[in-house]
């Protein structure tokens, strides 16, 4: 992770904690695996994903964490917030 992205991540984590969020750090070979396992284990009922613009080709070639989560986690409300390029 480049330094600017790392600084932005730390800033976002600090803001989330200041607003009362419970920030959880997960590790797995694949992001979707970690999110799905955590959601199932903790009985998560609401998830908000941020998603940057991606082409359909990129999603077809590399997959989508959000699509995989939707396919595998039932009973959770999922909101997708589009992220704007800076």
ChimeraX attribute file (.defattr): number of C-alpha atoms within 10 A of each C-alpha:
attribute: neighborCount
match mode: 1-to-1
recipient: residues
	/A:1	6
	/A:2	6
	/A:3	8
	/A:4	8
	/A:5	10
	/A:6	11
	/A:7	12
	/A:8	11
	/A:9	12
	/A:10	11
	/A:11	11
	/A:12	12
	/A:13	16
	/A:14	14
	/A:15	12
	/A:16	13
	/A:17	11
	/A:18	10
	/A:19	9
	/A:20	9
	/A:21	11
	/A:22	10
	/A:23	10
	/A:24	7
	/A:25	6
	/A:26	11
	/A:27	9
	/A:28	10
	/A:29	7
	/A:30	9
	/A:31	11
	/A:32	17
	/A:33	16
	/A:34	14
	/A:35	19
	/A:36	18
	/A:37	16
	/A:38	14
	/A:39	18
	/A:40	14
	/A:41	9
	/A:42	8
	/A:43	12
	/A:44	14
	/A:45	13
	/A:46	11
	/A:47	13
	/A:48	11
	/A:49	13
	/A:50	11
	/A:51	14
	/A:52	11
	/A:53	9
	/A:54	9
	/A:55	9
	/A:56	10
	/A:57	9
	/A:58	10
	/A:59	12
	/A:60	9
	/A:61	9
	/A:62	9
	/A:63	12
	/A:64	15
	/A:65	18
	/A:66	17
	/A:67	11
	/A:68	13
	/A:69	19
	/A:70	15
	/A:71	10
	/A:72	12
	/A:73	18
	/A:74	11
	/A:75	11
	/A:76	15
	/A:77	12
	/A:78	15
	/A:79	12
	/A:80	11
	/A:81	11
	/A:82	11
	/A:83	11
	/A:84	9
	/A:85	6
	/A:86	3
